[in-house]
Amino acid sequence: MELTLIVIAALAGLCALLVLRVRALAAEAFAAGMAEREARAAQVELRRQAAHALAGRDAIANTTIDPILFVDAGHTVTYHNNAAQRLFGSACAPGRSLIEVTRSYELDTIADEALSDAYELPRELSLGGRQFRVRAGALQSESAGREAGRRQVVLLLYDVGELQRLGRARRDFVANISHELRTPLATIRLLVDTLRGAPPDADARDRLLDQISSQVDSLTQLAQEMYDLSLIESGRVPMRMVPTNMAELVDSVAARLAPQAERAGLALRNHVAPDVVALVDPEQIRRVLSNLLHNAIKFTPHGSVTVSVSAARPPRDVLPGAELEETNGEADYITLAVQDTGVGIPADALPRIFERFYKVDRVRGQGGTGLGLSIARHIVEAHGGRLWVESREGAGATFYFTVPREG
C-alpha cells in the first residue's frame, strides 16, 4: 500500500513536471511565434518604407525636366527618370550599360571618374543634338545582400541649350536695337547740322523739318512696339475673349488697308465664311491681321492677297510638344490663312522670320521696325494658338494662325 502510494506520488510528481515542461514549451513556442510575427511585421514595414522612399525618389526625379541616371560600379543603368527616357528613347532601360543607353563615351568617362573620386568640375557635352552640363556624384548603396556597400553614380544632365539661346537672343537684341536706333538718329543729326549751316529757304527748311518729324515718328513707333512686345511677352496684356465674327473682323481690317492695296494694283480678297465665329480678343487679332495683310501688300508687286479659312495644322516643329492635336484637339480651333502672290521668303530666312528685329536683307530698305511678326506671334500664342509660315522664294507666302473656335 505504501509502495503504491509512493509510485502514485512519483507518477503525480512526474506528471507535474511534464505539465510544467509542456507549459514551458508552449510559452517558448508562443514567444517564438510572437518574435516571428514581429519579425514579419518589421519586414513588411521595411518594405513599405522602401517602397515609399522609391516612390518619393520617382516623384522628385520626374518633376524635373532634366534627365537623371543612376549607374552602378559596372556602368550599368539602375534607374532613370522620365526626362532621360524622352532623351534616349527605347534604349534607356535598367540593366543596360551606360554606353548602350547614351552612345556617349564622354559620359561613360565622367561616370568612371565619379566612381574613382577623380571627378571635379561639371562638364558640357552634346547628346541627341542638345547641349548639356553634366554633374556627377558618387553614393554608397544602402540595399541589402550582394549590393550592400557598392558604389553608384548619379548623373544629372542640365539642358543649357535654352540658356545659350537666350544669351544669343540678348546679344542679338542689343545689336539690333543699336542698329535700329543708329539710322534715324544719324539722319536727324545730319538734318539738324544742315539746318544749322547755311540758312535754307522756307521750302527747304520745311522739307528738312518734315524729314526730322518722319524720323522721330519712326523712333516713336519703335519705342511703342518694343513696349507692347514686352507687355505681351510678360502676360501683362489681358486678353478680353469674346465671340467674334471673323469675316466681319477681316472686312474691317481690309477696308482700312484697301487704299494701300489699290495703289499697288492688288486685289484684296476676304474668303472667310460669314458663319465663322471665334473666341478671341477682337482688338488684338485685328492687330495680327493688320500686320500680316500690311506685309503681304508691301511684298507683293502684283497679283492678290487673300484671307481664308484653311484645313492646315501647325507643323510639329512649331513649339515642339505643344501641338494642337495633342493638347486641344483640331475641332476646337480655326485656322486662318493670309496668302499672297508676292516675292516669297528665302528658305534660309524662314526659321528666323518671327525673331525680334529680323528682316530679310534684300527688303531691309522697305522700312518697318522688324517687330510686327514677333508681336503677332505672341498675341496668337496668348490665345492658345500657333502662327507659322509656308513660302518659297518667288512663289508667294502663306501665313497661318490658329484661334479658338467659339463654343
Secondary structure by P-SEA (a helix, b strand, c coil): caaaaaaaaaaaaaaaaaaaaaaaaaaaaaaaaaaaaaaaaaaaaaaaaaaaaaaaaaaaaaaccbbbbbbccccccccccaaaaaacccccccccccccccccaaaaaaaaaaaaccccbbbbbbcccbbbbbbbbbbbbccccccccbbbbbbbbbbaaaaaaaaaaaaaaaaaaaaaaaaaaaaaaaaaaaaacccccaaaaaaaaaaaaaaaaaaaaaaaaaaaaaaaaacccccccccccaaaaaaaaaaaaaaaaaaabbbbbbccccccccccaaaaaaaaaaaaaaaaaaaccccbbbbbbbccccccccccccccccccccccbbbbbbbbccccccccccccccccccccccccccccccaaaaaaaaaaaaaccccccccccccbbbbbbbbbccc
